[in-house]
Amino acid sequence: MQNSNQKFKSDLRERCYKFSLETIALADALPQKRSAWVIADQLIRSATSIGANIVEAKSSSSRLEFKKFYEISLKSANETKYWLGLLKHANLSKAESVDVLLREVTELANMLAVGVIKLKQKL
């Protein structure tokens, strides 16, 4: 039986992975314009970095290193919000599609922020 901490980590990893896939799908549907390509490249990098750093944290050698990976994930989530906002306000994607991803990345960022705060208290 999983404890609540393990369930939280598992749920967070799964949500980040799904979010990465949804972000890639959005990027692949963007118009074939230079501006869309540049934003999509940055968006994919930051969005996939969220989950990648959480996975990397699992193999960290110390609590401090673990916390650092979570902080990087949080920074990537915040950067992702920026790129999604640019897509939306530059009218490169449907606002509804972007809004769904913005809501999810905001929730992920909030989860990460709570995790980082708890980790800082334990150090």
Secondary structure as a PSIPRED ss2 file (coil, helix, strand):
# PSIPRED VFORMAT (PSIPRED V4.0)

   1 M C   1.000  0.000  0.000
   2 Q C   1.000  0.000  0.000
   3 N C   1.000  0.000  0.000
   4 S H   0.000  1.000  0.000
   5 N H   0.000  1.000  0.000
   6 Q H   0.000  1.000  0.000
   7 K H   0.000  1.000  0.000
   8 F H   0.000  1.000  0.000
   9 K H   0.000  1.000  0.000
  10 S H   0.000  1.000  0.000
  11 D H   0.000  1.000  0.000
  12 L H   0.000  1.000  0.000
  13 R H   0.000  1.000  0.000
  14 E H   0.000  1.000  0.000
  15 R H   0.000  1.000  0.000
  16 C H   0.000  1.000  0.000
  17 Y H   0.000  1.000  0.000
  18 K H   0.000  1.000  0.000
  19 F H   0.000  1.000  0.000
  20 S H   0.000  1.000  0.000
  21 L H   0.000  1.000  0.000
  22 E H   0.000  1.000  0.000
  23 T H   0.000  1.000  0.000
  24 I H   0.000  1.000  0.000
  25 A H   0.000  1.000  0.000
  26 L H   0.000  1.000  0.000
  27 A H   0.000  1.000  0.000
  28 D H   0.000  1.000  0.000
  29 A C   1.000  0.000  0.000
  30 L C   1.000  0.000  0.000
  31 P C   1.000  0.000  0.000
  32 Q C   1.000  0.000  0.000
  33 K C   1.000  0.000  0.000
  34 R H   0.000  1.000  0.000
  35 S H   0.000  1.000  0.000
  36 A H   0.000  1.000  0.000
  37 W H   0.000  1.000  0.000
  38 V H   0.000  1.000  0.000
  39 I H   0.000  1.000  0.000
  40 A H   0.000  1.000  0.000
  41 D H   0.000  1.000  0.000
  42 Q H   0.000  1.000  0.000
  43 L H   0.000  1.000  0.000
  44 I H   0.000  1.000  0.000
  45 R H   0.000  1.000  0.000
  46 S H   0.000  1.000  0.000
  47 A H   0.000  1.000  0.000
  48 T H   0.000  1.000  0.000
  49 S H   0.000  1.000  0.000
  50 I H   0.000  1.000  0.000
  51 G H   0.000  1.000  0.000
  52 A H   0.000  1.000  0.000
  53 N H   0.000  1.000  0.000
  54 I H   0.000  1.000  0.000
  55 V H   0.000  1.000  0.000
  56 E H   0.000  1.000  0.000
  57 A H   0.000  1.000  0.000
  58 K H   0.000  1.000  0.000
  59 S C   1.000  0.000  0.000
  60 S C   1.000  0.000  0.000
  61 S C   1.000  0.000  0.000
  62 S C   1.000  0.000  0.000
  63 R H   0.000  1.000  0.000
  64 L H   0.000  1.000  0.000
  65 E H   0.000  1.000  0.000
  66 F H   0.000  1.000  0.000
  67 K H   0.000  1.000  0.000
  68 K H   0.000  1.000  0.000
  69 F H   0.000  1.000  0.000
  70 Y H   0.000  1.000  0.000
  71 E H   0.000  1.000  0.000
  72 I H   0.000  1.000  0.000
  73 S H   0.000  1.000  0.000
  74 L H   0.000  1.000  0.000
  75 K H   0.000  1.000  0.000
  76 S H   0.000  1.000  0.000
  77 A H   0.000  1.000  0.000
  78 N H   0.000  1.000  0.000
  79 E H   0.000  1.000  0.000
  80 T H   0.000  1.000  0.000
  81 K H   0.000  1.000  0.000
  82 Y H   0.000  1.000  0.000
  83 W H   0.000  1.000  0.000
  84 L H   0.000  1.000  0.000
  85 G H   0.000  1.000  0.000
  86 L H   0.000  1.000  0.000
  87 L H   0.000  1.000  0.000
  88 K H   0.000  1.000  0.000
  89 H H   0.000  1.000  0.000
  90 A C   1.000  0.000  0.000
  91 N C   1.000  0.000  0.000
  92 L C   1.000  0.000  0.000
  93 S C   1.000  0.000  0.000
  94 K C   1.000  0.000  0.000
  95 A H   0.000  1.000  0.000
  96 E H   0.000  1.000  0.000
  97 S H   0.000  1.000  0.000
  98 V H   0.000  1.000  0.000
  99 D H   0.000  1.000  0.000
 100 V H   0.000  1.000  0.000
 101 L H   0.000  1.000  0.000
 102 L H   0.000  1.000  0.000
 103 R H   0.000  1.000  0.000
 104 E H   0.000  1.000  0.000
 105 V H   0.000  1.000  0.000
 106 T H   0.000  1.000  0.000
 107 E H   0.000  1.000  0.000
 108 L H   0.000  1.000  0.000
 109 A H   0.000  1.000  0.000
 110 N H   0.000  1.000  0.000
 111 M H   0.000  1.000  0.000
 112 L H   0.000  1.000  0.000
 113 A H   0.000  1.000  0.000
 114 V H   0.000  1.000  0.000
 115 G H   0.000  1.000  0.000
 116 V H   0.000  1.000  0.000
 117 I H   0.000  1.000  0.000
 118 K H   0.000  1.000  0.000
 119 L H   0.000  1.000  0.000
 120 K H   0.000  1.000  0.000
 121 Q H   0.000  1.000  0.000
 122 K H   0.000  1.000  0.000
 123 L C   1.000  0.000  0.000
